[in-house]
Amino acid sequence: MQSEYLTQKHLSGFEHYKYSSIDTSPISVYIMHPFWNKVVELVPKSVAPNVLTFVGFLFTAGACLLLSIYDYHFYANSTDFPQYPTIPRWVYLVTAVSIFIAYTLDGIDGKQARRTNTSGPLGELFDHGLDSWTAVLIPTCLYSLFGRTDYSVPPLRFYYICWNVFVTFYMSHWEKYNTGVLFLPWGYDLSMLGTTGVFLFTYFYGHECWKFNVFGDFSTGHCLELLFYLSSILTSIPIVLYNIYVSYRDKTGKMRSFTEANRPLVPLVALMFICALWVYNSPSNIIAKDPRAFYLFTGTVFSNICCRLIVAQMSGVTCDLWNWLLGPTLLCVGVAMLFPSQSLELVLLYSLWALSMVAHIHYGSTVVRQMCRHFRINCFKIRKPHLTNGSHKD
């Protein structure tokens, strides 16, 4: 892995970057922003906005880790497997509180940046980069509520749900890559509040409350699945495509060629294809053997691809056509199919998961250090009145 990821062209592009976003979500505008305006006043001005962003991410990651400890294989809430102990109710309460705190901190980091006069590109990159990682953490947490058997969906179908979240998140940043404006999706606020409410409801009434069919054989787990798909089909992807169309029609966007405009989609589609190749040709049904590892491995590689798109979009450079983590992934898929072995396949999966984690953390920390060095700032400290830090929700 290289020691520096940002070129001088990247850094020069960041110098001229200006954040532009549009948030029309009624929940965000009329409910959450007034709430966040009150909450941010409780935060000392000595606290850097990136501290709020990072602490919020740690709350989400902590909730996922907690559920991993009590329900690693997603069997705890499946009545078909009584040998697996159920998840203690207090875990649901901790998860609900953690996700709401993370959501709140994500909502006030930008406001804190403006209070402290520290808005700028680093904070936005830091914020959206961590958000891209939580795109797999929160759905994985939700899967524990329903389990993988009765009244739910099997691991493969939940993997589709994860990909639905990935694509929805990525499309928003692909949209900004072409329009120059981040149109904040309505589904974000609804999903965060909904997830908090679902875990809180489970704390009071137990996971058994979700064990029923809504009509016929259509269960609550199937309802969750349908809700994820409808949210992207109705409120995200069509709007993204329309906004891009309008930017070309009115000549308000970047006006890239067709090839350049769609360039960011190549590594995402490649990851989707390679993972599908593995899932459907796995000798030992890897997605069923360890779904959590497969979800988190895929989500980490996705986050790395997404972060590189965000860097390209903010700095005004051409997006990468390929992500180097796809190479080892494709190699491992080939080895798994050529030498069928359950133990070997799991070793390959865990190795890829570890490699992607180390590579992604190295990439993120190196990019942050480079930007701090270039702008002469500290990521987690406020030292001057005119620092360059930043936000997500404006």
Salt bridges, closest charged atoms under 4 A:
GLU4 OE2 - ARG373 NH2 2.71
GLU15 OE2 - HIS374 NE2 2.59
ASP23 OD2 - HIS33 NE2 3.52
ASP23 OD2 - LYS393 NZ 3.30
ASP106 OD2 - HIS392 NE2 3.50
GLU124 OE2 - HIS128 NE2 3.75
GLU124 OE2 - LYS176 NZ 2.51
ASP127 OD2 - HIS392 ND1 3.97
ASP131 OD2 - HIS392 NE2 3.69
ASP150 OD2 - LYS211 NZ 3.62
ASP189 OD2 - LYS393 NZ 3.26
GLU208 OE2 - HIS207 ND1 3.72
GLU225 OE1 - ARG157 NH2 2.64
ASP250 OD1 - ARG249 NE 2.99
ASP320 OD2 - ARG308 NH1 3.95
ASP394 OD1 - ARG114 NH1 2.82
